[in-house]
Amino acid sequence: MSDYIIVGGGSAGCVLAARLSEDPSVTVTLLEAGPRDTNFYIHLPVGFFKMTAGPLIWGYETAAGSEIDGRTMVYPQARVLGGGSSINAQVFTRGCPEDYDAWALEEGCTGWSFKDVLPYFKKSEGNDTFVGDYHGNEGPLGVSFCNPHPLTRIFVQAAQQAGLPFTADFNASHQEGTGFYQTTTKRGKRSSTAVGYLKPVLGRKNLTVRTGVFVNRIVIENGRATGVEISENGNPSLLHAAREVIVAAGAIGSPKLLMLSGIGDATHLKAVGVKVIHDLPGVGQNLQDHMDVDVLAELSGPYGIDRYKKRRWQFMAGLEYTLFGKGPIASNIVEGGAFWWGDKSEKTPDIQFHFLPGAGVEEGIGSVPGGNGCTLNSYHVRPRSRGSVTLRSSDPRDAPIIDPNAFADPYDLERAIDGIMLSREILAQPAFRPFIRREHLPGEAVTSRESAAVFARQYARSAYHPVGTCRMGTGKGAVVDPQLRVRGIEGLRVCDSSIMPRLISSNTNAATVMIGEKAADIIGEAV
């Protein structure tokens, strides 16, 4: 028996395990369905392009989307120690202060304003460049700048020519502008929460980390979570928690586990053959995600990273990394970007851009003729569409039904069009003219907002930022309260990206780490 059982060894779960086990008087067990983070590519910043497919993800696909021409989308969700922080593109952004103030003021999440969460961002952060009001430099999560690729520098110049000001820090008082992303890397290697938080404390006697453990359900007795039912090497068993069960399985895994345990919408649970323990209709609802649209250009020469597909260039890159810890292998590829407006009436930027000096880097994104290209993707950061995660059956091994409901609100499609048009404008600037031969996608066929809408429906994809399915709040539909306790069940919390009531205006991993940090304090203070 442990005092705390944490289900999910991802971005938040590793933080919780490390922080809660700082108290030697408590015992902590961390359960992860996937393996330890020993895969070679995890720790190479460039290796993220290998992570969106393969054995370290759950292999999910979305339901067919009615507003994206009936397409399904690949939906990578990590199944490895470190979770998303072990497979993501390592872009370190945390949204704007107004995101968190809206959580507190408009969603009833007392204690989650920007003023409240900033100390936890700083506590988590080991920044090698910035420190002060907005940054920490002593935290477990390594944060640094890559040495940008020359084509990424051209992008930043072109964005300025298009009217975007240069900004040195996307994580300070304002986001707008263009610049270079900081990344969750340290000395040329990925800094996941498994590396930064968990690895240094694995020797603690009060901490047990078990991988390859599949959790079938949470055990609930007389309205209280008392443990979990697991399968390990095909053998079922029960683990007991003396104090709390903490679910940190992510925006897909956490609602799935709650529903399999009988916590969710009673009508849905009955329909799939799950015994209802507690009718909580908000579980699995409120799914939000960023919908990326990629604009690809064909380069006029081997100026980008596509040349490293050739063996001799791979050898040179490997040699540079081995000798100096630098070069393309030490890069996350997504080194530059921007935040700007589509809807000028918005207070803060509503479009985010990521520039990649290559084509076909991510799963499902094709290459260009001639083999040398670059990619500029964009997404609307505050989508109004809401989707869901529901059970396919009562079998824990069955994948859930994931429906992002992309572009269900026409406003989101309009902002996607804005992103396409702004991307094309940036790529057409004088700085790029010596390097770009032509636009490959969307190409000459797209000449108006109407044809851009058709393109967006055909090519939009998930940016892999799902949140909201165990929404924090006090009103109807909330699953957890501001102390992250599941409403109506004692001894049970959810502590991961699923508790975000609204999607933040950027990549989500830094915010998920913050949630883990704040959750650890909340749980510690509750004793």
C-alpha positions as CSV (number, residue, x, y, z in Angstrom):
1,M,0.0,0.0,0.0
2,S,1.2,3.5,-0.8
3,D,-0.2,6.8,0.5
4,Y,-0.5,8.1,-3.1
5,I,-1.0,6.3,-6.3
6,I,-0.3,8.4,-9.4
7,V,-1.8,7.0,-12.6
8,G,0.2,8.2,-15.6
9,G,4.0,8.9,-15.7
10,G,3.7,11.8,-18.1
11,S,4.5,15.5,-18.0
12,A,2.4,16.1,-14.8
13,G,2.8,12.7,-13.3
14,C,6.6,12.8,-13.1
15,V,6.4,16.2,-11.5
16,L,3.9,15.0,-8.9
17,A,5.9,11.9,-8.1
18,A,9.1,13.9,-7.6
19,R,7.5,16.7,-5.5
20,L,5.2,14.5,-3.3
21,S,8.1,12.2,-2.5
22,E,10.1,15.1,-1.1
23,D,8.2,14.4,2.1
24,P,10.0,11.3,3.5
25,S,6.9,10.6,5.7
26,V,4.7,9.6,2.7
27,T,5.0,6.8,0.1
28,V,4.3,7.4,-3.5
29,T,3.8,4.9,-6.4
30,L,3.9,6.1,-10.0
31,L,2.3,3.8,-12.6
32,E,3.0,4.2,-16.3
33,A,1.5,2.0,-19.0
34,G,4.5,2.5,-21.4
35,P,8.2,1.7,-21.0
36,R,11.0,3.7,-19.5
37,D,12.4,6.5,-21.6
38,T,15.4,4.5,-22.9
39,N,14.6,5.0,-26.6
40,F,17.7,6.7,-28.2
41,Y,15.6,9.2,-30.2
42,I,13.8,10.6,-27.2
43,H,16.9,12.4,-25.9
44,L,18.0,13.9,-29.2
45,P,16.1,17.1,-29.7
46,V,15.8,16.4,-33.5
47,G,14.3,13.0,-32.7
48,F,10.8,14.3,-32.1
49,F,9.9,13.6,-35.7
50,K,10.4,9.9,-35.0
51,M,8.0,10.1,-32.0
52,T,4.6,10.9,-33.7
53,A,4.4,7.4,-34.9
54,G,5.6,4.1,-33.5
55,P,5.7,2.1,-30.3
56,L,5.8,5.0,-27.8
57,I,2.3,6.3,-28.6
58,W,-1.2,4.8,-28.1
59,G,-1.9,4.8,-31.9
60,Y,-5.1,6.8,-31.6
61,E,-7.1,8.2,-34.5
62,T,-9.9,10.7,-34.3
63,A,-13.5,10.1,-35.4
64,A,-14.3,11.4,-38.8
65,G,-14.9,15.1,-38.7
66,S,-18.0,16.5,-40.5
67,E,-16.4,19.9,-41.0
68,I,-13.0,18.5,-42.3
69,D,-14.5,16.5,-45.2
70,G,-15.1,13.4,-43.2
71,R,-11.4,12.9,-42.6
72,T,-9.9,11.2,-39.6
73,M,-6.6,12.5,-38.1
74,V,-3.7,10.8,-36.4
75,Y,-3.7,11.7,-32.7
76,P,-0.4,10.9,-31.1
77,Q,-0.6,10.5,-27.3
78,A,2.5,9.4,-25.5
79,R,2.9,5.9,-23.9
80,V,6.3,6.3,-22.2
81,L,7.8,7.7,-19.1
82,G,7.8,11.4,-19.4
83,G,4.6,11.4,-21.5
84,G,4.3,14.3,-23.9
85,S,7.5,15.9,-22.6
86,S,9.3,12.8,-24.0
87,I,7.9,13.0,-27.5
88,N,6.9,16.6,-28.2
89,A,8.7,19.2,-30.3
90,Q,10.0,20.8,-27.1
91,V,8.7,24.3,-27.8
92,F,8.6,26.2,-24.5
93,T,5.7,28.6,-24.5
94,R,3.1,29.1,-21.8
95,G,0.4,31.3,-23.2
96,C,-0.4,34.9,-22.2
97,P,-1.3,36.1,-18.7
98,E,-4.9,36.8,-19.8
99,D,-5.4,33.0,-20.4
100,Y,-5.0,32.2,-16.7
101,D,-6.9,35.3,-15.5
102,A,-9.9,34.1,-17.5
103,W,-9.6,30.7,-15.8
104,A,-10.0,32.5,-12.4
105,L,-12.4,35.3,-13.3
106,E,-14.7,33.6,-15.9
107,E,-14.5,29.9,-15.1
108,G,-14.6,30.0,-11.3
109,C,-11.1,28.6,-10.8
110,T,-10.0,30.6,-7.7
111,G,-6.3,30.4,-7.2
112,W,-5.4,29.9,-10.9
113,S,-4.9,33.5,-12.1
114,F,-1.6,34.4,-13.7
115,K,-0.4,35.9,-10.5
116,D,-1.2,32.6,-8.8
117,V,0.4,30.3,-11.3
118,L,3.5,32.4,-12.2
119,P,5.5,31.2,-9.1
120,Y,5.0,27.6,-10.3
121,F,6.1,28.3,-13.8
122,K,9.3,29.9,-12.3
123,K,9.7,27.1,-9.8
124,S,9.7,24.5,-12.6
125,E,12.1,26.4,-15.0
126,G,15.8,26.1,-15.3
127,N,16.3,28.8,-17.9
128,D,19.9,29.3,-19.2
129,T,19.2,32.8,-20.5
130,F,16.3,34.6,-18.8
131,V,15.7,35.2,-15.1
132,G,13.7,37.8,-13.2
133,D,10.0,38.6,-13.0
134,Y,8.9,36.0,-15.5
135,H,11.5,33.3,-15.4
136,G,13.3,31.0,-13.0
137,N,16.8,29.5,-13.5
138,E,17.0,26.9,-10.8
139,G,14.1,24.6,-11.7
140,P,14.3,21.0,-12.9
141,L,13.0,21.7,-16.4
142,G,15.9,22.7,-18.6
143,V,15.0,25.6,-20.9
144,S,17.3,27.1,-23.5
145,F,17.7,28.6,-27.0
146,C,18.8,26.4,-29.9
147,N,21.3,27.9,-32.4
148,P,18.8,28.8,-35.1
149,H,19.2,27.4,-38.6
150,P,20.0,30.1,-41.2
151,L,16.6,29.6,-42.8
152,T,14.9,30.2,-39.5
153,R,16.7,33.5,-39.2
154,I,15.4,34.3,-42.7
155,F,11.9,33.5,-41.5
156,V,12.2,36.0,-38.6
157,Q,13.4,38.7,-40.9
158,A,10.6,38.0,-43.4
159,A,8.0,38.1,-40.6
160,Q,9.3,41.5,-39.6
161,Q,9.1,42.6,-43.2
162,A,5.4,41.6,-43.1
163,G,4.9,43.9,-40.2
164,L,5.4,41.8,-37.1
165,P,7.8,43.3,-34.5
166,F,10.7,41.3,-33.2
167,T,10.3,39.9,-29.7
168,A,13.1,38.3,-27.6
169,D,10.8,36.5,-25.2
170,F,7.4,35.0,-25.9
171,N,6.9,34.2,-22.2
172,A,7.1,37.7,-20.7
173,S,4.4,40.3,-20.4
174,H,3.2,40.1,-24.0
175,Q,3.4,37.6,-26.8
176,E,2.9,39.5,-30.1
177,G,5.7,39.5,-32.6
178,T,8.2,37.1,-34.2
179,G,11.3,35.6,-32.8
180,F,13.1,32.4,-31.7
181,Y,11.4,29.8,-29.5
182,Q,13.0,28.6,-26.3
183,T,12.9,24.9,-26.0
184,T,12.9,22.3,-23.2
185,T,16.5,21.3,-23.9
186,K,19.6,21.3,-21.8
187,R,23.1,21.1,-23.1
188,G,22.0,19.7,-26.4
189,K,19.5,17.1,-25.0
190,R,15.8,16.9,-24.4
191,S,14.8,17.9,-20.9
192,S,11.6,16.0,-20.2
193,T,10.0,15.7,-16.8
194,A,11.3,12.1,-16.6
195,V,14.8,13.5,-17.1
196,G,14.5,16.7,-15.1
197,Y,12.2,15.7,-12.2
198,L,12.1,11.9,-11.9
199,K,15.6,10.6,-12.8
200,P,17.4,12.6,-10.0
201,V,15.1,11.1,-7.3
202,L,14.7,7.5,-8.4
203,G,16.8,6.4,-5.4
204,R,14.3,7.7,-2.8
205,K,13.1,4.8,-0.7
206,N,9.6,6.2,-0.5
207,L,9.1,6.4,-4.3
208,T,8.2,3.4,-6.4
209,V,8.1,3.8,-10.2
210,R,6.5,1.0,-12.2
211,T,6.3,0.9,-16.0
212,G,4.5,-1.5,-18.2
213,V,1.5,-1.3,-15.9
214,F,-2.0,-0.9,-17.4
215,V,-4.6,0.5,-15.1
216,N,-8.1,-1.0,-15.8
217,R,-10.1,1.1,-13.4
218,I,-10.1,3.1,-10.1
219,V,-11.5,1.1,-7.2
220,I,-14.2,3.1,-5.4
221,E,-15.8,2.0,-2.2
222,N,-18.6,3.9,-0.4
223,G,-17.9,7.0,-2.5
224,R,-14.1,7.0,-2.0
225,A,-11.2,6.0,-4.2
226,T,-9.2,3.4,-2.4
227,G,-6.9,2.1,-5.1
228,V,-6.6,0.8,-8.7
229,E,-7.0,-2.4,-10.5
230,I,-4.0,-3.0,-12.8
231,S,-2.8,-5.5,-15.4
232,E,0.9,-6.3,-15.4
233,N,2.3,-8.9,-17.8
234,G,-1.3,-10.0,-18.3
235,N,-1.9,-10.6,-14.6
236,P,-4.6,-8.5,-12.8
237,S,-4.1,-7.3,-9.3
238,L,-5.3,-4.5,-6.9
239,L,-3.1,-1.7,-5.5
240,H,-4.4,0.2,-2.5
241,A,-3.9,3.9,-1.7
242,A,-4.1,5.1,1.9
243,R,-4.6,8.7,1.0
244,E,-5.4,9.5,-2.6
245,V,-5.5,8.2,-6.1
246,I,-4.2,10.9,-8.5
247,V,-5.1,10.6,-12.2
248,A,-2.5,12.1,-14.5
249,A,-3.1,10.2,-17.7
250,G,-3.7,13.2,-20.0
251,A,-6.6,14.7,-21.8
252,I,-7.5,11.4,-23.4
253,G,-6.4,8.9,-20.9
254,S,-7.8,10.6,-17.8
255,P,-11.5,10.8,-18.8
256,K,-11.3,7.4,-20.3
257,L,-10.1,5.9,-17.0
258,L,-12.8,7.9,-15.0
259,M,-15.5,6.6,-17.3
260,L,-14.2,3.0,-17.1
261,S,-14.4,3.4,-13.3
262,G,-18.1,4.3,-13.5
263,I,-17.6,8.1,-13.2
264,G,-19.2,10.0,-16.1
265,D,-22.4,10.6,-17.9
266,A,-24.8,7.9,-16.7
267,T,-26.6,7.5,-20.0
268,H,-23.4,7.0,-21.9
269,L,-21.9,4.6,-19.3
270,K,-25.0,2.4,-19.4
271,A,-25.0,2.4,-23.2
272,V,-21.5,0.9,-23.3
273,G,-22.0,-1.5,-20.4
274,V,-20.2,0.3,-17.5
275,K,-21.8,0.2,-14.1
276,V,-22.5,3.8,-13.0
277,I,-20.8,4.7,-9.7
278,H,-21.2,8.5,-10.0
279,D,-23.2,10.5,-12.6
280,L,-20.8,13.3,-13.7
281,P,-21.8,14.4,-17.2
282,G,-18.8,16.7,-17.8
283,V,-16.3,13.8,-18.0
284,G,-14.9,13.6,-21.5
285,Q,-16.7,16.7,-22.7
286,N,-15.2,20.1,-23.4
287,L,-12.3,18.7,-25.6
288,Q,-10.3,21.5,-27.1
289,D,-7.4,21.4,-29.5
290,H,-5.4,23.6,-31.8
291,M,-6.0,22.8,-35.5
292,D,-2.8,23.3,-37.5
293,V,-2.8,24.2,-41.2
294,D,0.6,23.8,-43.0
295,V,1.8,26.0,-45.8
296,L,4.8,24.4,-47.7
297,A,7.2,26.0,-50.0
298,E,9.7,24.4,-52.4
299,L,13.2,25.8,-51.9
300,S,15.4,26.7,-54.8
301,G,18.3,24.7,-53.4
302,P,19.5,22.5,-50.5
303,Y,19.1,25.4,-47.9
304,G,17.1,23.5,-45.3
305,I,17.4,20.4,-43.2
306,D,16.0,18.1,-46.0
307,R,19.6,17.6,-47.2
308,Y,20.2,15.5,-44.0
309,K,18.1,12.8,-45.6
310,K,21.2,11.9,-47.5
311,R,23.7,9.7,-45.8
312,R,26.8,11.9,-46.1
313,W,25.0,14.8,-44.5
314,Q,23.7,12.5,-41.7
315,F,27.3,11.5,-41.0
316,M,28.4,15.1,-40.8
317,A,25.6,16.0,-38.4
318,G,26.3,13.0,-36.3
319,L,30.0,13.9,-36.1
320,E,29.3,17.5,-35.1
321,Y,26.9,16.3,-32.4
322,T,29.3,13.7,-31.0
323,L,32.2,16.1,-30.9
324,F,30.5,19.3,-29.8
325,G,26.9,18.5,-28.8
326,K,25.7,21.0,-31.5
327,G,24.3,21.1,-35.0
328,P,21.0,19.9,-36.4
329,I,20.7,16.9,-34.0
330,A,20.8,19.4,-31.1
331,S,17.9,21.3,-32.7
332,N,14.2,20.7,-32.2
333,I,13.8,21.9,-35.8
334,V,10.9,24.2,-34.7
335,E,13.2,27.1,-33.7
336,G,11.3,30.1,-34.8
337,G,7.7,31.3,-34.8
338,A,5.3,34.2,-34.2
339,F,2.1,35.3,-32.5
340,W,-0.2,37.7,-34.4
341,W,-3.7,38.7,-35.0
342,G,-6.3,37.3,-37.3
343,D,-9.2,39.0,-35.6
344,K,-8.0,42.5,-34.8
345,S,-10.7,42.9,-32.2
346,E,-9.1,40.4,-29.9
347,K,-7.1,41.8,-27.0
348,T,-4.2,39.3,-27.4
349,P,-2.8,37.5,-30.5
350,D,-5.0,34.7,-31.8
351,I,-2.8,33.0,-34.3
352,Q,0.5,31.1,-33.5
353,F,3.0,30.2,-36.2
354,H,5.8,27.6,-36.2
355,F,8.5,27.6,-38.8
356,L,10.4,24.5,-39.8
357,P,13.3,24.7,-42.3
358,G,12.2,21.4,-43.9
359,A,9.2,19.7,-45.3
360,G,7.6,16.4,-44.3
361,V,9.0,16.5,-40.8
362,E,5.9,15.6,-38.9
363,E,3.5,12.6,-39.4
364,G,1.1,13.1,-42.2
365,I,2.8,16.1,-43.8
366,G,4.2,15.4,-47.2
367,S,7.4,16.4,-48.9
368,V,7.9,18.8,-51.8
369,P,9.1,18.2,-55.4
370,G,12.8,18.4,-55.6
371,G,13.1,17.3,-52.0
372,N,14.0,20.6,-50.4
373,G,11.3,22.6,-48.7
374,C,10.2,24.6,-45.7
375,T,7.0,24.6,-43.6
376,L,5.1,27.4,-41.9
377,N,2.2,26.2,-39.9
378,S,-0.4,28.2,-38.0
379,Y,-3.4,27.7,-35.8
380,H,-6.1,29.7,-34.0
381,V,-5.0,29.6,-30.4
382,R,-8.4,30.0,-28.7
383,P,-10.8,27.7,-30.6
384,R,-14.5,28.0,-29.9
385,S,-15.3,24.4,-31.1
386,R,-15.8,21.8,-28.4
387,G,-15.4,18.1,-28.9
388,S,-15.5,15.0,-26.7
389,V,-13.8,11.8,-25.6
390,T,-16.2,8.8,-25.1
391,L,-15.9,5.1,-24.5
392,R,-16.1,2.7,-27.4
393,S,-17.0,-0.2,-25.0
394,S,-16.4,-1.3,-21.5
395,D,-13.2,-3.0,-22.5
396,P,-10.2,-1.0,-21.1
397,R,-8.1,-2.1,-24.0
398,D,-10.4,-0.5,-26.6
399,A,-9.3,2.9,-27.8
400,P,-11.8,5.7,-26.9
401,I,-13.7,7.7,-29.5
402,I,-11.9,11.0,-29.9
403,D,-13.9,13.7,-31.6
404,P,-12.2,17.1,-31.6
405,N,-15.2,18.5,-33.6
406,A,-12.8,20.6,-35.6
407,F,-14.3,23.8,-37.2
408,A,-17.7,23.1,-35.8
409,D,-17.8,26.8,-34.9
410,P,-17.4,28.7,-38.2
411,Y,-15.4,31.3,-36.4
412,D,-12.5,28.8,-36.0
413,L,-12.4,28.2,-39.8
414,E,-12.2,32.0,-40.4
415,R,-9.2,32.2,-38.1
416,A,-7.6,29.2,-39.9
417,I,-8.0,31.1,-43.2
418,D,-6.3,34.1,-41.6
419,G,-3.4,31.9,-40.6
420,I,-3.1,30.6,-44.2
421,M,-3.1,34.1,-45.6
422,L,-0.6,35.5,-43.1
423,S,1.7,32.5,-43.7
424,R,1.7,33.0,-47.4
425,E,2.4,36.7,-46.9
426,I,5.4,36.0,-44.8
427,L,6.8,33.4,-47.2
428,A,6.4,36.0,-50.0
429,Q,8.6,38.6,-48.4
430,P,11.9,39.8,-49.9
431,A,14.0,38.0,-47.3
432,F,12.8,34.6,-48.7
433,R,13.1,35.4,-52.4
434,P,16.6,34.0,-52.9
435,F,15.6,30.8,-51.3
436,I,12.0,29.9,-52.3
437,R,11.2,28.6,-55.8
438,R,7.5,28.4,-55.4
439,E,4.7,27.8,-52.9
440,H,3.8,24.1,-53.0
441,L,0.8,24.0,-50.6
442,P,-1.8,25.4,-50.9
443,G,-0.4,26.6,-54.3
444,E,-2.0,28.5,-57.1
445,A,-5.4,26.9,-56.8
446,V,-6.1,28.9,-53.6
447,T,-6.8,32.5,-54.7
448,S,-9.5,33.6,-52.2
449,R,-10.8,33.1,-48.7
450,E,-13.4,30.6,-50.1
451,S,-10.8,28.4,-51.7
452,A,-8.6,28.8,-48.6
453,A,-11.5,27.4,-46.5
454,V,-11.6,24.4,-48.8
455,F,-7.9,23.8,-48.3
456,A,-8.2,24.1,-44.5
457,R,-11.0,21.6,-44.4
458,Q,-8.9,19.2,-46.5
459,Y,-5.5,19.6,-44.7
460,A,-6.1,20.8,-41.1
461,R,-4.6,18.5,-38.5
462,S,-4.3,18.4,-34.8
463,A,-1.4,20.3,-33.2
464,Y,-1.5,17.6,-30.4
465,H,-2.6,20.0,-27.7
466,P,-5.8,18.4,-26.3
467,V,-7.1,19.8,-23.0
468,G,-10.3,20.3,-21.1
469,T,-11.9,16.9,-20.8
470,C,-11.9,16.9,-17.0
471,R,-12.7,20.6,-16.7
472,M,-11.8,22.5,-13.6
473,G,-14.4,24.9,-12.2
474,T,-17.4,25.3,-10.0
475,G,-20.3,25.4,-12.5
476,K,-22.3,22.9,-14.5
477,G,-20.1,20.6,-16.4
478,A,-17.0,21.0,-14.1
479,V,-15.4,17.6,-13.3
480,V,-12.9,18.8,-10.7
481,D,-12.9,21.8,-8.3
482,P,-10.0,24.3,-8.0
483,Q,-8.3,21.9,-5.7
484,L,-8.5,19.3,-8.5
485,R,-10.7,17.0,-6.5
486,V,-13.2,15.0,-8.5
487,R,-16.6,16.2,-7.7
488,G,-18.6,13.7,-5.6
489,I,-15.8,11.2,-5.0
490,E,-13.4,11.4,-2.1
491,G,-9.7,10.6,-2.3
492,L,-9.6,11.2,-6.1
493,R,-8.0,14.0,-8.0
494,V,-7.1,14.7,-11.7
495,C,-3.9,16.6,-12.2
496,D,-3.0,17.1,-15.9
497,S,-3.9,19.1,-19.0
498,S,-7.4,17.7,-18.9
499,I,-8.3,20.1,-16.1
500,M,-7.7,23.2,-18.2
501,P,-11.1,24.9,-18.5
502,R,-9.9,26.7,-21.6
503,L,-7.1,26.0,-24.0
504,I,-4.2,28.4,-23.5
505,S,-2.9,30.6,-26.3
506,S,0.2,28.5,-27.1
507,N,1.8,25.0,-26.8
508,T,0.6,23.3,-23.7
509,N,3.4,21.3,-22.1
510,A,4.9,24.1,-20.0
511,A,1.4,24.7,-18.6
512,T,1.0,21.0,-17.8
513,V,4.2,21.0,-15.9
514,M,3.0,24.1,-14.0
515,I,-0.3,22.2,-13.1
516,G,1.8,19.3,-11.7
517,E,3.8,21.8,-9.6
518,K,0.8,23.5,-8.2
519,A,-1.1,20.3,-7.7
520,A,1.7,18.9,-5.5
521,D,1.4,22.0,-3.3
522,I,-2.4,21.7,-3.1
523,I,-2.1,18.0,-2.1
524,G,0.7,18.6,0.4
525,E,-1.3,21.4,2.1
526,A,-4.4,19.1,2.3
527,V,-2.7,16.7,4.7
